[in-house]
Amino acid sequence: MTGYYTLLMKLGITPNYAGFFQTAFALELIRRNPDTLQLVTKCLYPAVAKRYGTTWQAVERNIRSAATMAWCRNPELVSRLAGYPLSSRPRAAQFMAILFRADPSSLP
């Protein structure tokens, strides 16, 4: 998961924020089973919530907040990772898909 930590930090999301670890864990779950990207509210968010002792709604909010942080702090990198121009902050599930396909080792 350290590659995901590096990626999140380059996007301006720091470990003192609960969404940092929840997002990294969600990315790890997606890496293990990419189909979870199709079922974020049924599978992904509840699995992360169980791990962190919270609700799936809180997980979704924290990932949405992480997307907002990344968009505010480094929109160019978010768009570059997406591979297409973004006119606004990506939604939570879209943000997860963008980060999942990113290669942290190729970032500056």
C-alpha positions in Angstrom: 0.0 0.0 0.0 3.0 2.3 0.3 2.7 3.1 -3.5 -0.9 4.4 -2.8 0.4 6.4 0.2 3.0 8.1 -2.1 0.3 8.8 -4.7 -2.1 10.3 -2.2 0.6 12.5 -0.7 1.6 13.8 -4.2 -2.0 14.8 -4.6 -1.9 16.8 -1.4 -3.8 14.3 0.8 -1.9 13.8 4.0 -2.0 10.9 6.6 -3.5 13.1 9.3 -6.8 12.9 7.4 -9.0 9.8 8.0 -9.8 9.6 4.3 -6.1 9.1 3.5 -6.0 5.5 5.0 -9.6 4.7 3.9 -8.8 5.7 0.3 -5.5 3.7 0.3 -7.3 0.6 1.7 -10.1 1.0 -0.9 -7.4 1.1 -3.6 -5.9 -2.0 -2.3 -9.2 -3.8 -2.3 -9.8 -2.7 -5.9 -6.3 -4.0 -6.8 -7.3 -7.4 -5.4 -10.7 -7.4 -7.2 -11.2 -4.7 -9.9 -14.9 -5.6 -10.1 -15.5 -3.8 -6.9 -15.3 -0.5 -8.9 -18.6 -1.5 -10.4 -20.2 -2.0 -6.9 -18.7 0.8 -4.8 -21.8 1.3 -2.6 -22.6 -2.4 -2.2 -19.1 -3.8 -1.8 -16.3 -1.4 -1.6 -17.5 1.3 0.8 -19.0 -1.3 3.3 -15.7 -3.3 3.3 -13.7 -0.2 4.0 -16.2 0.8 6.7 -16.0 -2.6 8.4 -12.2 -2.3 8.5 -12.3 1.2 10.0 -15.3 0.7 12.3 -17.5 3.3 10.6 -20.4 3.6 8.1 -20.2 3.2 4.3 -21.6 6.8 4.1 -18.7 8.1 6.2 -16.3 6.3 3.9 -17.9 7.7 0.8 -17.8 11.2 2.3 -14.1 10.8 3.3 -13.2 9.6 -0.2 -15.2 12.5 -1.7 -13.4 14.9 0.6 -10.0 13.4 -0.5 -11.0 14.0 -4.2 -11.9 17.6 -3.3 -8.5 18.0 -1.6 -6.6 16.6 -4.5 -8.6 18.7 -6.9 -8.0 21.9 -4.9 -4.3 21.2 -4.3 -3.2 19.6 -7.5 -5.8 19.7 -10.3 -3.2 19.3 -13.1 -2.0 16.0 -11.6 -5.5 14.7 -11.2 -6.3 15.5 -14.8 -3.0 14.0 -16.0 -3.8 10.8 -14.0 -7.3 10.7 -15.5 -5.8 10.8 -19.0 -8.4 13.4 -20.1 -9.2 17.0 -19.2 -11.4 17.3 -16.2 -13.6 20.5 -15.9 -14.5 19.8 -12.3 -13.6 17.6 -9.3 -14.2 13.9 -10.0 -16.9 12.1 -8.0 -15.7 9.7 -5.4 -16.0 6.5 -7.5 -14.5 8.3 -10.5 -11.6 9.4 -8.3 -11.0 5.8 -7.2 -11.0 4.6 -10.8 -8.5 7.3 -11.8 -6.2 6.5 -8.9 -6.5 2.8 -9.5 -5.1 3.0 -13.0 -2.3 5.5 -12.0 1.2 4.3 -11.7 2.7 5.9 -8.6 6.3 5.1 -9.6 5.9 7.2 -12.8 5.0 10.4 -10.8 7.6 13.2 -10.3 
